[in-house]
């Protein structure tokens, strides 16, 4: 799965997904620090990546994207990996899908 981790995502969550074979990059690798959320979604859409974020307030209402995974910062890294994989199996496409990973624990 191709993911773009928002700038606030813990390194442990990124590492859990990378170690499971997911293609995940951090937003700082493709955008300047502090880039607006709309720019994050645009970059993810152009790269065909779903966004992983903790920012439920701003990302939950957005549309026209390749998927958004909103997780809780306190989730264990293995839970983030497992729930991302579960959501990916359920949906045929993640276009415009917003999922709260804590609902899948």
PAMIVEX-434629 format. One record per atom (N, C-alpha, C, O): atom name; residue in three letters; y, x, z; residue number from 1. Coordinates in pm, 1 decimal. Atoms other than C-alpha are relative to their C-alpha. Layout:
REM PAMIVEX-434629
CA;ALA;Y;X;Z;NUM
...
This chain:
REM PAMIVEX-434629
N;UNK;-117.4;83.9;0.0;1
CA;UNK;0.0;0.0;0.0;1
C;UNK;123.9;88.6;0.0;1
O;UNK;126.8;192.8;65.4;1
N;UNK;-125.0;-75.1;10.2;2
CA;UNK;350.0;121.9;-83.2;2
C;UNK;104.1;-62.6;92.2;2
O;UNK;136.0;-180.9;81.0;2
N;UNK;-93.8;48.9;-100.5;3
CA;UNK;600.4;92.3;201.0;3
C;UNK;123.8;88.2;8.6;3
O;UNK;119.6;207.3;-22.2;3
N;UNK;-123.5;-71.1;-31.3;4
CA;UNK;957.3;190.9;283.3;4
C;UNK;33.5;-31.5;144.5;4
O;UNK;60.5;-146.7;178.6;4
N;UNK;-28.2;18.8;-142.5;5
CA;UNK;1017.5;242.5;655.7;5
C;UNK;150.4;5.4;23.5;5
O;UNK;216.0;102.7;-13.6;5
N;UNK;-141.5;5.9;-35.2;6
CA;UNK;1362.9;139.3;774.9;6
C;UNK;32.4;115.6;94.8;6
O;UNK;-57.6;172.4;156.5;6
N;UNK;-39.0;-118.3;-76.6;7
CA;UNK;1562.1;407.6;957.8;7
C;UNK;-31.1;-8.2;149.1;7
O;UNK;-33.5;94.4;217.1;7
N;UNK;28.0;14.3;-142.5;8
CA;UNK;1479.4;266.1;1300.6;8
C;UNK;-149.0;3.1;33.9;8
O;UNK;-184.9;-6.4;151.3;8
N;UNK;144.3;5.1;-24.3;9
CA;UNK;1099.4;276.9;1259.6;9
C;UNK;-48.6;129.4;64.8;9
O;UNK;-18.2;239.3;18.4;9
N;UNK;51.8;-113.8;-75.1;10
CA;UNK;922.6;504.4;1508.2;10
C;UNK;-90.9;87.4;-86.6;10
O;UNK;-169.4;35.7;-166.0;10
N;UNK;88.1;-90.4;74.9;11
CA;UNK;754.2;813.7;1361.9;11
C;UNK;-148.5;-29.8;21.6;11
O;UNK;-228.3;-12.8;-70.6;11
N;UNK;140.6;31.4;-27.1;12
CA;UNK;426.9;708.6;1529.8;12
C;UNK;-49.5;-114.3;-88.1;12
O;UNK;-165.4;-114.4;-129.3;12
N;UNK;39.1;110.8;87.0;13
CA;UNK;424.0;386.6;1325.5;13
C;UNK;-14.9;48.3;-144.0;13
O;UNK;-107.7;8.2;-214.2;13
N;UNK;8.7;-56.8;135.2;14
CA;UNK;491.5;577.2;1003.0;14
C;UNK;-127.5;82.5;-13.3;14
O;UNK;-200.4;69.3;-111.6;14
N;UNK;117.4;-86.3;2.7;15
CA;UNK;219.9;830.2;1084.8;15
C;UNK;-130.0;-80.0;-0.1;15
O;UNK;-224.9;-43.1;-69.3;15
N;UNK;120.6;83.9;-2.9;16
CA;UNK;-36.2;558.2;1163.5;16
C;UNK;-31.2;-55.4;-138.4;16
O;UNK;-147.4;-62.2;-178.3;16
N;UNK;20.4;53.8;135.0;17
CA;UNK;14.8;409.9;817.9;17
C;UNK;-34.3;110.9;-99.3;17
O;UNK;-122.0;93.7;-184.0;17
N;UNK;31.0;-113.4;88.1;18
CA;UNK;18.3;747.7;640.9;18
C;UNK;-143.2;47.6;19.8;18
O;UNK;-214.2;73.3;-77.4;18
N;UNK;134.2;-51.5;-26.9;19
CA;UNK;-301.4;858.5;812.2;19
C;UNK;-108.9;-96.0;-47.1;19
O;UNK;-223.7;-55.1;-64.5;19
N;UNK;94.8;97.4;53.7;20
CA;UNK;-470.9;539.2;690.7;20
C;UNK;4.5;-5.7;-152.6;20
O;UNK;-62.6;-88.4;-214.3;20
N;UNK;-4.2;-9.6;145.5;21
CA;UNK;-382.4;631.7;332.4;21
C;UNK;109.1;-79.2;-68.8;21
O;UNK;111.9;-87.5;-191.6;21
N;UNK;-108.7;76.7;60.4;22
CA;UNK;-74.7;417.5;280.8;22
C;UNK;109.9;94.3;-48.3;22
O;UNK;135.6;198.4;12.3;22
N;UNK;-109.5;-77.1;58.6;23
CA;UNK;208.2;550.9;65.0;23
C;UNK;129.5;-51.1;63.4;23
O;UNK;186.9;-150.3;18.5;23
N;UNK;-118.8;44.7;-72.9;24
CA;UNK;501.1;523.7;305.4;24
C;UNK;104.6;111.1;1.2;24
O;UNK;74.7;226.3;32.8;24
N;UNK;-112.4;-93.0;-8.1;25
CA;UNK;840.6;691.1;279.9;25
C;UNK;103.4;-59.2;93.9;25
O;UNK;109.5;-180.7;113.4;25
N;UNK;-104.5;46.3;-90.9;26
CA;UNK;1128.3;671.4;521.8;26
C;UNK;129.3;-17.1;-77.9;26
O;UNK;155.7;56.2;-173.3;26
N;UNK;-121.1;34.7;73.5;27
CA;UNK;1457.8;523.8;411.2;27
C;UNK;92.8;120.3;-16.1;27
O;UNK;164.1;130.2;-115.9;27
N;UNK;-87.3;-118.7;9.6;28
CA;UNK;1637.6;854.9;483.4;28
C;UNK;-36.0;88.9;-118.4;28
O;UNK;45.1;170.4;-162.4;28
N;UNK;42.8;-79.6;114.8;29
CA;UNK;1437.2;1007.6;198.8;29
C;UNK;58.4;-51.2;-131.3;29
O;UNK;61.5;21.2;-230.8;29
N;UNK;-49.5;58.1;125.1;30
CA;UNK;1591.2;774.0;-57.7;30
C;UNK;143.1;-52.8;7.9;30
O;UNK;206.1;-75.9;-95.3;30
N;UNK;-136.9;50.8;-17.8;31
CA;UNK;1922.9;651.1;89.1;31
C;UNK;70.2;78.8;109.7;31
O;UNK;6.1;145.9;190.6;31
N;UNK;-76.5;-65.2;-106.1;32
CA;UNK;2201.3;785.9;306.3;32
C;UNK;-17.8;-74.7;131.5;32
O;UNK;-42.4;-195.3;133.4;32
N;UNK;11.7;59.8;-133.3;33
CA;UNK;2184.7;725.5;681.4;33
C;UNK;103.8;-111.1;14.4;33
O;UNK;218.8;-95.9;-26.9;33
N;UNK;-90.5;112.5;-20.8;34
CA;UNK;2337.5;392.1;774.7;34
C;UNK;18.5;-89.1;-121.1;34
O;UNK;107.9;-173.7;-122.1;34
N;UNK;-11.1;84.8;119.4;35
CA;UNK;2283.7;235.4;431.3;35
C;UNK;-17.5;-146.5;40.1;35
O;UNK;-97.3;-177.5;128.6;35
N;UNK;12.5;142.0;-36.1;36
CA;UNK;2327.3;-142.4;443.4;36
C;UNK;-140.2;-53.9;-31.1;36
O;UNK;-211.1;-1.2;-116.8;36
N;UNK;132.2;59.4;17.5;37
CA;UNK;2017.9;-359.6;465.1;37
C;UNK;-24.3;-45.4;-143.9;37
O;UNK;-136.2;-35.9;-194.3;37
N;UNK;16.2;43.1;139.5;38
CA;UNK;2081.2;-496.7;116.6;38
C;UNK;-37.6;118.5;-89.0;38
O;UNK;-116.5;103.2;-182.3;38
N;UNK;34.7;-120.9;76.7;39
CA;UNK;2064.8;-139.2;-20.7;39
C;UNK;-143.7;41.8;27.3;39
O;UNK;-212.8;89.0;-63.0;39
N;UNK;139.1;-31.5;-35.0;40
CA;UNK;1736.6;-83.0;165.5;40
C;UNK;-94.2;-90.4;-78.7;40
O;UNK;-192.9;-43.0;-135.0;40
N;UNK;84.5;93.6;75.2;41
CA;UNK;1587.1;-395.7;7.3;41
C;UNK;2.4;30.1;-149.3;41
O;UNK;-101.0;21.8;-215.6;41
N;UNK;-9.8;-33.9;142.4;42
CA;UNK;1715.5;-297.1;-337.8;42
C;UNK;-82.4;123.8;-32.1;42
O;UNK;-155.0;126.1;-131.5;42
N;UNK;76.5;-123.0;21.8;43
CA;UNK;1567.5;52.9;-307.8;43
C;UNK;-149.6;-28.0;7.5;43
O;UNK;-227.0;24.9;-72.3;43
N;UNK;141.7;34.8;-13.4;44
CA;UNK;1236.1;-91.6;-192.8;44
C;UNK;-47.6;-78.5;-121.9;44
O;UNK;-155.4;-52.0;-175.2;44
N;UNK;35.9;82.2;116.4;45
CA;UNK;1232.1;-347.4;-474.2;45
C;UNK;-15.3;87.1;-124.3;45
O;UNK;-112.7;73.2;-198.4;45
N;UNK;5.2;-87.7;117.7;46
CA;UNK;1307.1;-83.2;-739.3;46
C;UNK;-122.4;90.7;2.6;46
O;UNK;-179.2;121.7;-102.2;46
N;UNK;115.3;-89.8;-14.4;47
CA;UNK;1028.5;140.0;-603.1;47
C;UNK;-130.3;-77.6;22.0;47
O;UNK;-235.8;-17.8;43.2;47
N;UNK;116.5;85.8;-22.8;48
CA;UNK;789.5;-156.3;-563.4;48
C;UNK;-65.6;29.9;134.9;48
O;UNK;-186.8;49.4;144.2;48
N;UNK;44.5;-24.4;-137.1;49
CA;UNK;763.0;-99.1;-187.5;49
C;UNK;40.8;-116.8;88.6;49
O;UNK;146.7;-176.6;69.8;49
N;UNK;-35.1;96.6;-103.8;50
CA;UNK;754.4;-343.9;100.7;50
C;UNK;73.0;74.4;111.0;50
O;UNK;47.6;192.7;133.7;50
N;UNK;-78.5;-61.1;-107.1;51
CA;UNK;995.1;-276.1;387.3;51
C;UNK;-69.8;-22.0;133.5;51
O;UNK;-117.3;-131.8;162.5;51
N;UNK;46.5;8.3;-138.6;52
CA;UNK;873.0;-201.4;740.0;52
C;UNK;122.2;20.7;88.5;52
O;UNK;189.9;122.9;77.5;52
N;UNK;-121.0;-6.3;-82.0;53
CA;UNK;1144.7;-269.5;997.2;53
C;UNK;-22.2;-66.7;135.0;53
O;UNK;-119.5;-139.8;153.7;53
N;UNK;-4.3;71.7;-127.8;54
CA;UNK;1217.2;-382.5;1353.6;54
C;UNK;113.8;-102.3;-2.0;54
O;UNK;127.6;-181.0;91.6;54
N;UNK;-124.1;75.9;9.5;55
CA;UNK;1534.7;-560.1;1238.4;55
C;UNK;-25.2;-144.8;-42.4;55
O;UNK;-4.0;-180.9;-158.1;55
N;UNK;32.8;138.2;33.5;56
CA;UNK;1431.4;-925.0;1256.7;56
C;UNK;123.8;-83.1;-31.8;56
O;UNK;115.9;-176.8;-111.3;56
N;UNK;-121.5;79.2;19.8;57
CA;UNK;1790.4;-1055.2;1265.4;57
C;UNK;47.2;7.0;-146.0;57
O;UNK;77.5;-96.0;-206.3;57
N;UNK;-56.2;-15.1;133.8;58
CA;UNK;1899.9;-913.8;929.7;58
C;UNK;-101.9;-19.0;-112.6;58
O;UNK;-68.5;-73.8;-217.6;58
N;UNK;96.8;2.4;109.6;59
CA;UNK;1578.9;-890.9;728.3;59
C;UNK;-75.3;-131.6;-13.5;59
O;UNK;-127.7;-160.4;-121.1;59
N;UNK;82.3;121.9;5.6;60
CA;UNK;1414.1;-1224.5;813.9;60
C;UNK;54.6;-105.3;-96.2;60
O;UNK;-22.3;-186.6;-147.4;60
N;UNK;-59.3;102.6;86.7;61
CA;UNK;1656.3;-1432.9;606.0;61
C;UNK;23.4;46.8;-143.3;61
O;UNK;71.4;-30.8;-225.9;61
N;UNK;-27.6;-52.6;134.2;62
CA;UNK;1674.6;-1209.2;297.8;62
C;UNK;-108.8;-42.1;-98.6;62
O;UNK;-222.4;-70.6;-60.6;62
N;UNK;95.9;35.0;104.4;63
CA;UNK;1508.0;-1289.4;-32.4;63
C;UNK;14.5;98.6;-115.6;63
O;UNK;96.1;190.7;-110.8;63
N;UNK;2.0;-86.3;118.1;64
CA;UNK;1439.6;-1125.6;-370.2;64
C;UNK;-37.3;143.3;37.0;64
O;UNK;40.3;236.8;17.2;64
N;UNK;48.3;-131.1;-41.5;65
CA;UNK;1233.8;-836.8;-237.7;65
C;UNK;-150.7;9.3;-19.3;65
O;UNK;-216.4;-89.4;-52.4;65
N;UNK;143.5;-26.1;19.3;66
CA;UNK;885.7;-682.4;-255.3;66
C;UNK;-78.4;-15.0;130.6;66
O;UNK;-187.9;39.7;143.7;66
N;UNK;67.7;24.6;-126.6;67
CA;UNK;794.0;-794.1;96.4;67
C;UNK;68.6;69.3;115.8;67
O;UNK;122.1;179.1;100.9;67
N;UNK;-58.0;-55.6;-122.6;68
CA;UNK;918.9;-733.6;449.9;68
C;UNK;-98.7;-21.6;113.3;68
O;UNK;-144.5;-133.2;137.5;68
N;UNK;82.3;4.6;-120.2;69
CA;UNK;706.1;-651.1;752.3;69
C;UNK;92.0;26.9;118.3;69
O;UNK;149.2;135.4;129.4;69
N;UNK;-83.1;-16.5;-118.8;70
CA;UNK;895.6;-704.9;1076.6;70
C;UNK;-92.9;19.6;118.7;70
O;UNK;-170.1;-69.2;154.6;70
N;UNK;88.3;-26.5;-113.0;71
CA;UNK;723.2;-541.8;1367.9;71
C;UNK;82.1;21.7;126.2;71
O;UNK;203.7;40.4;121.8;71
N;UNK;-60.8;-22.4;-129.9;72
CA;UNK;797.2;-500.8;1733.9;72
C;UNK;-10.9;148.6;31.1;72
O;UNK;-116.8;208.7;13.1;72
N;UNK;-3.3;-142.4;-30.8;73
CA;UNK;896.7;-152.0;1841.4;73
C;UNK;-106.5;39.1;102.5;73
O;UNK;-152.6;153.2;103.7;73
N;UNK;97.4;-28.7;-105.3;74
CA;UNK;654.3;-177.1;2133.8;74
C;UNK;-145.2;-12.1;-45.7;74
O;UNK;-236.7;16.9;31.4;74
N;UNK;137.7;11.3;49.8;75
CA;UNK;349.5;-242.9;1914.4;75
C;UNK;-65.0;138.0;-4.7;75
O;UNK;0.6;237.4;-35.9;75
N;UNK;74.4;-125.3;11.9;76
CA;UNK;83.0;25.4;1928.4;76
C;UNK;-10.9;36.1;-147.7;76
O;UNK;-23.9;-52.9;-231.8;76
N;UNK;10.0;-40.1;140.4;77
CA;UNK;67.1;229.9;1607.3;77
C;UNK;-122.0;-58.6;-71.1;77
O;UNK;-112.2;-99.2;-186.9;77
N;UNK;121.1;54.3;63.8;78
CA;UNK;-290.8;112.3;1540.3;78
C;UNK;16.2;-149.1;-29.1;78
O;UNK;-40.2;-199.3;-126.4;78
N;UNK;-25.3;141.9;24.4;79
CA;UNK;-172.4;-250.7;1570.3;79
C;UNK;87.2;-18.9;-123.6;79
O;UNK;65.0;-110.4;-202.9;79
N;UNK;-86.3;7.9;118.9;80
CA;UNK;99.4;-190.9;1312.2;80
C;UNK;-84.8;21.0;-124.8;80
O;UNK;-75.2;-55.7;-220.6;80
N;UNK;86.1;-28.7;115.7;81
CA;UNK;-154.1;-37.5;1072.9;81
C;UNK;-92.7;-118.6;-28.4;81
O;UNK;-102.7;-164.8;-142.1;81
N;UNK;97.2;108.3;16.9;82
CA;UNK;-410.4;-312.2;1130.1;82
C;UNK;65.8;-127.8;-51.6;82
O;UNK;12.3;-193.1;-141.2;82
N;UNK;-65.5;124.3;41.1;83
CA;UNK;-164.4;-600.2;1093.1;83
C;UNK;59.5;10.0;-140.4;83
O;UNK;55.7;-87.3;-215.7;83
N;UNK;-48.6;-19.1;137.3;84
CA;UNK;-1.8;-456.1;779.5;84
C;UNK;-115.8;-19.2;-97.3;84
O;UNK;-100.3;-84.8;-200.4;84
N;UNK;116.2;12.5;87.7;85
CA;UNK;-348.4;-431.6;626.4;85
C;UNK;-49.6;-144.3;-6.9;85
O;UNK;-90.1;-190.1;-113.7;85
N;UNK;40.6;141.0;-1.1;86
CA;UNK;-435.9;-789.0;732.6;86
C;UNK;90.9;-84.7;-88.9;86
O;UNK;43.4;-164.2;-170.0;86
N;UNK;-95.2;76.9;80.2;87
CA;UNK;-119.6;-932.7;579.6;87
C;UNK;-20.4;30.2;-148.0;87
O;UNK;-19.1;-60.7;-230.9;87
N;UNK;19.3;-40.4;139.2;88
CA;UNK;-177.7;-737.1;259.8;88
C;UNK;-124.0;-65.5;-61.1;88
O;UNK;-124.9;-96.6;-180.3;88
N;UNK;122.3;62.9;50.1;89
CA;UNK;-527.0;-886.5;227.5;89
C;UNK;15.8;-150.0;-20.3;89
O;UNK;-50.5;-208.2;-106.2;89
N;UNK;-15.2;145.7;5.3;90
CA;UNK;-409.8;-1244.7;279.3;90
C;UNK;82.6;-45.8;-120.8;90
O;UNK;52.1;-148.2;-181.8;90
N;UNK;-90.0;41.1;107.4;91
CA;UNK;-133.9;-1256.3;17.3;91
C;UNK;-37.6;66.8;-132.4;91
O;UNK;-62.2;187.3;-135.9;91
N;UNK;26.9;-61.0;131.1;92
CA;UNK;-202.8;-1205.8;-354.7;92
C;UNK;116.2;89.2;-45.6;92
O;UNK;95.4;188.1;-115.9;92
N;UNK;-118.2;-82.2;25.5;93
CA;UNK;152.3;-1069.9;-385.8;93
C;UNK;91.1;-12.9;121.3;93
O;UNK;93.8;-116.8;187.3;93
N;UNK;-90.1;2.1;-115.6;94
CA;UNK;407.6;-979.1;-120.4;94
C;UNK;144.7;-31.9;-39.1;94
O;UNK;233.7;-29.3;45.9;94
N;UNK;-135.4;32.5;44.5;95
CA;UNK;711.2;-1073.3;-330.6;95
C;UNK;58.5;-112.8;83.8;95
O;UNK;1.1;-221.2;93.3;95
N;UNK;-74.1;94.3;-83.4;96
CA;UNK;959.2;-1253.0;-102.6;96
C;UNK;-73.6;-45.0;126.8;96
O;UNK;-32.3;-141.5;191.1;96
N;UNK;71.8;30.4;-123.7;97
CA;UNK;706.4;-1259.9;183.6;97
C;UNK;66.4;75.1;115.2;97
O;UNK;91.6;195.2;105.5;97
N;UNK;-48.5;-61.3;-123.5;98
CA;UNK;849.5;-1194.6;530.7;98
C;UNK;-101.5;-34.9;107.7;98
O;UNK;-125.8;-152.4;135.5;98
N;UNK;100.0;23.7;-104.6;99
CA;UNK;588.9;-1151.1;803.4;99
C;UNK;38.9;72.2;127.9;99
O;UNK;81.3;187.7;126.2;99
N;UNK;-21.0;-57.8;-131.1;100
CA;UNK;633.3;-1092.4;1173.3;100
C;UNK;-135.9;50.5;48.9;100
O;UNK;-223.4;-29.5;81.8;100
N;UNK;130.5;-57.7;-30.4;101
CA;UNK;349.1;-853.3;1257.3;101
C;UNK;-49.1;-36.5;138.5;101
O;UNK;-170.0;-41.4;160.8;101
N;UNK;42.8;38.3;-134.7;102
CA;UNK;347.0;-953.9;1624.1;102
C;UNK;-76.0;-133.2;-0.6;102
O;UNK;-153.5;-160.5;91.1;102
N;UNK;73.6;125.6;11.9;103
CA;UNK;219.0;-1294.8;1509.9;103
C;UNK;-146.0;22.5;-40.4;103
O;UNK;-228.4;-68.2;-28.9;103
N;UNK;134.9;-31.4;49.4;104
CA;UNK;-93.8;-1120.0;1372.8;104
C;UNK;-82.4;77.7;102.2;104
O;UNK;-197.6;112.0;75.7;104
N;UNK;70.4;-79.3;-101.7;105
CA;UNK;-188.2;-935.0;1693.6;105
C;UNK;-97.4;-88.3;75.7;105
O;UNK;-166.7;-40.9;165.8;105
